[in-house]
Amino acid sequence: MHYQEASYIVIEGESARIGKIKIPDRFFQHKEQSQQLFISLPIEKRIDLILSDYHPEPYHHQFVEAFSIIKRRIHTPVAHRIEEALQLHDYRSVVRDLLDYYYDPRYNHSTVYPDELITEIEASSLDDAIDQVKEHLPIS
């Protein structure tokens, strides 16, 4: 594996299990004990990035199916609002509500690290975030 000679590896914060895939224990434990960069972007930028990555319109049916799996974990009035937005193909509203009421709370609840491992990055754009992350990477 060519990552073995790298000075560092940057990975997205994930739990030990991603869907049906399990991150190897040794790799996950090393990730959990390493420096953590918490990147904050304005909500509208986050929504734009998600929509540009996932292209929901051609996969509308799959999005509806995926939502049906997590729906029971979302407060009922919000879940109904998301379902209505999905019916209207209003993906911007869907993503905003999923971030506000599902993904961000779950992530915030599951991330507990010692203060000395955490670096907070406030960025105004993806490019700004990339530049700031690069400032925190070890140069070899």
Contacts in CASP RR format, 6 or more apart in sequence:
PFRMAT RR
TARGET T0000
AUTHOR 0000-0000-0000
METHOD contacts of the structure
MODEL  1
MHYQEASYIVIEGESARIGKIKIPDRFFQHKEQSQQLFISLPIEKRIDLI
LSDYHPEPYHHQFVEAFSIIKRRIHTPVAHRIEEALQLHDYRSVVRDLLD
YYYDPRYNHSTVYPDELITEIEASSLDDAIDQVKEHLPIS
3 9 0 8 1.000
7 137 0 8 1.000
7 138 0 8 1.000
7 139 0 8 1.000
7 140 0 8 1.000
8 137 0 8 1.000
8 138 0 8 1.000
10 133 0 8 1.000
10 137 0 8 1.000
11 31 0 8 1.000
13 31 0 8 1.000
13 111 0 8 1.000
14 23 0 8 1.000
15 110 0 8 1.000
16 22 0 8 1.000
16 23 0 8 1.000
16 25 0 8 1.000
16 28 0 8 1.000
17 23 0 8 1.000
23 31 0 8 1.000
32 113 0 8 1.000
33 117 0 8 1.000
34 117 0 8 1.000
35 117 0 8 1.000
35 119 0 8 1.000
35 136 0 8 1.000
36 111 0 8 1.000
36 113 0 8 1.000
36 117 0 8 1.000
36 118 0 8 1.000
36 119 0 8 1.000
37 119 0 8 1.000
37 121 0 8 1.000
37 133 0 8 1.000
37 136 0 8 1.000
38 111 0 8 1.000
38 118 0 8 1.000
38 119 0 8 1.000
38 120 0 8 1.000
38 121 0 8 1.000
39 121 0 8 1.000
39 123 0 8 1.000
39 129 0 8 1.000
39 132 0 8 1.000
39 133 0 8 1.000
40 120 0 8 1.000
40 121 0 8 1.000
40 122 0 8 1.000
40 123 0 8 1.000
41 49 0 8 1.000
41 123 0 8 1.000
41 124 0 8 1.000
41 125 0 8 1.000
41 126 0 8 1.000
41 129 0 8 1.000
42 124 0 8 1.000
43 96 0 8 1.000
43 99 0 8 1.000
45 124 0 8 1.000
45 125 0 8 1.000
45 126 0 8 1.000
46 99 0 8 1.000
47 92 0 8 1.000
47 95 0 8 1.000
47 96 0 8 1.000
47 99 0 8 1.000
49 126 0 8 1.000
50 95 0 8 1.000
50 99 0 8 1.000
51 91 0 8 1.000
51 92 0 8 1.000
51 95 0 8 1.000
56 63 0 8 1.000
56 89 0 8 1.000
56 91 0 8 1.000
56 94 0 8 1.000
57 89 0 8 1.000
57 91 0 8 1.000
60 86 0 8 1.000
60 89 0 8 1.000
63 86 0 8 1.000
63 91 0 8 1.000
63 94 0 8 1.000
64 86 0 8 1.000
67 82 0 8 1.000
67 83 0 8 1.000
67 86 0 8 1.000
67 94 0 8 1.000
70 102 0 8 1.000
71 79 0 8 1.000
71 82 0 8 1.000
71 83 0 8 1.000
72 79 0 8 1.000
73 102 0 8 1.000
74 82 0 8 1.000
74 101 0 8 1.000
74 102 0 8 1.000
75 101 0 8 1.000
78 97 0 8 1.000
78 101 0 8 1.000
81 93 0 8 1.000
81 97 0 8 1.000
82 93 0 8 1.000
82 94 0 8 1.000
82 97 0 8 1.000
82 98 0 8 1.000
85 91 0 8 1.000
85 93 0 8 1.000
85 94 0 8 1.000
85 97 0 8 1.000
86 94 0 8 1.000
119 136 0 8 1.000
121 129 0 8 1.000
121 132 0 8 1.000
121 133 0 8 1.000
121 136 0 8 1.000
123 129 0 8 1.000
123 132 0 8 1.000
END
